[in-house]
Amino acid sequence: MKKMNPWVMFTRIYIGFSMLSLFSVSVMALFDPQSVMDLVGVKLENTDALSSIRGVYGGVGITICLSLLYLLILYPEKGAAFLSIFWGAYAFSRLITLVSDGPLGDFGNQWLLIESFLALVGLGLWQFLVSERRKQKFILRPGI
């Protein structure tokens, strides 16, 4: 049996944690979109608003979770790269809000720190796994 690289296992745990976090919000959005918006104090007052939150946080979230499951199993290195961009984009969006609209509330500040941390973890894991791969020797079989 082949021994698993502990960094690959840690990367899979990171992807799994991210996937479960996103999945919980996605399921909540599918079944009760208002509960997601209650986290930020926004009232959904029409069916178009409800369907948009279901679609973006629910449907798109589930799609991202399924993609992460695929990456977790087959390509954890690419999963870490994707999540570093994903969480980094969320953090960057909050920074844009901070600069253009003013200070964030407690929710926004808390998630800015969490998303920044998760982006840096993903970036670190991705860089480590890429550097490990670069250390491997490229060997051609005779006759190829």
Contacts in CASP RR format, 6 or more apart in sequence:
PFRMAT RR
TARGET T0000
AUTHOR 0000-0000-0000
METHOD contacts of the structure
MODEL  1
MKKMNPWVMFTRIYIGFSMLSLFSVSVMALFDPQSVMDLVGVKLENTDAL
SSIRGVYGGVGITICLSLLYLLILYPEKGAAFLSIFWGAYAFSRLITLVS
DGPLGDFGNQWLLIESFLALVGLGLWQFLVSERRKQKFILRPGI
5 132 0 8 1.000
7 125 0 8 1.000
7 128 0 8 1.000
7 129 0 8 1.000
7 132 0 8 1.000
8 76 0 8 1.000
8 129 0 8 1.000
10 125 0 8 1.000
11 76 0 8 1.000
11 77 0 8 1.000
11 79 0 8 1.000
11 80 0 8 1.000
11 122 0 8 1.000
11 125 0 8 1.000
11 129 0 8 1.000
12 72 0 8 1.000
12 76 0 8 1.000
14 80 0 8 1.000
14 83 0 8 1.000
14 121 0 8 1.000
14 122 0 8 1.000
14 125 0 8 1.000
15 68 0 8 1.000
15 71 0 8 1.000
15 72 0 8 1.000
15 76 0 8 1.000
15 79 0 8 1.000
15 80 0 8 1.000
15 83 0 8 1.000
16 68 0 8 1.000
16 72 0 8 1.000
18 68 0 8 1.000
18 83 0 8 1.000
18 86 0 8 1.000
18 87 0 8 1.000
18 118 0 8 1.000
19 65 0 8 1.000
19 68 0 8 1.000
19 69 0 8 1.000
19 72 0 8 1.000
22 61 0 8 1.000
22 64 0 8 1.000
22 65 0 8 1.000
22 68 0 8 1.000
23 61 0 8 1.000
23 62 0 8 1.000
23 65 0 8 1.000
25 36 0 8 1.000
25 57 0 8 1.000
25 58 0 8 1.000
25 61 0 8 1.000
26 57 0 8 1.000
26 58 0 8 1.000
26 59 0 8 1.000
26 61 0 8 1.000
26 62 0 8 1.000
26 65 0 8 1.000
27 58 0 8 1.000
28 35 0 8 1.000
28 36 0 8 1.000
28 57 0 8 1.000
29 36 0 8 1.000
29 53 0 8 1.000
29 54 0 8 1.000
29 55 0 8 1.000
29 56 0 8 1.000
29 57 0 8 1.000
29 58 0 8 1.000
29 59 0 8 1.000
29 61 0 8 1.000
30 54 0 8 1.000
30 58 0 8 1.000
30 59 0 8 1.000
30 62 0 8 1.000
33 44 0 8 1.000
33 49 0 8 1.000
33 50 0 8 1.000
33 53 0 8 1.000
33 54 0 8 1.000
33 57 0 8 1.000
34 43 0 8 1.000
34 44 0 8 1.000
34 50 0 8 1.000
36 53 0 8 1.000
36 57 0 8 1.000
37 43 0 8 1.000
37 44 0 8 1.000
37 53 0 8 1.000
39 107 0 8 1.000
40 107 0 8 1.000
44 50 0 8 1.000
44 53 0 8 1.000
64 86 0 8 1.000
67 82 0 8 1.000
68 79 0 8 1.000
68 82 0 8 1.000
68 83 0 8 1.000
71 78 0 8 1.000
71 79 0 8 1.000
71 82 0 8 1.000
72 79 0 8 1.000
76 129 0 8 1.000
77 126 0 8 1.000
77 129 0 8 1.000
77 130 0 8 1.000
77 133 0 8 1.000
79 126 0 8 1.000
80 122 0 8 1.000
80 123 0 8 1.000
80 124 0 8 1.000
80 125 0 8 1.000
80 126 0 8 1.000
80 129 0 8 1.000
81 122 0 8 1.000
81 126 0 8 1.000
83 118 0 8 1.000
83 119 0 8 1.000
83 122 0 8 1.000
84 119 0 8 1.000
84 120 0 8 1.000
84 121 0 8 1.000
84 122 0 8 1.000
84 123 0 8 1.000
84 124 0 8 1.000
84 126 0 8 1.000
85 119 0 8 1.000
86 119 0 8 1.000
87 115 0 8 1.000
87 116 0 8 1.000
87 118 0 8 1.000
87 119 0 8 1.000
87 122 0 8 1.000
88 115 0 8 1.000
88 116 0 8 1.000
88 118 0 8 1.000
88 119 0 8 1.000
90 111 0 8 1.000
90 115 0 8 1.000
90 119 0 8 1.000
91 112 0 8 1.000
91 115 0 8 1.000
91 116 0 8 1.000
91 119 0 8 1.000
94 104 0 8 1.000
94 108 0 8 1.000
94 111 0 8 1.000
94 112 0 8 1.000
94 115 0 8 1.000
95 112 0 8 1.000
97 104 0 8 1.000
98 104 0 8 1.000
98 112 0 8 1.000
104 112 0 8 1.000
END
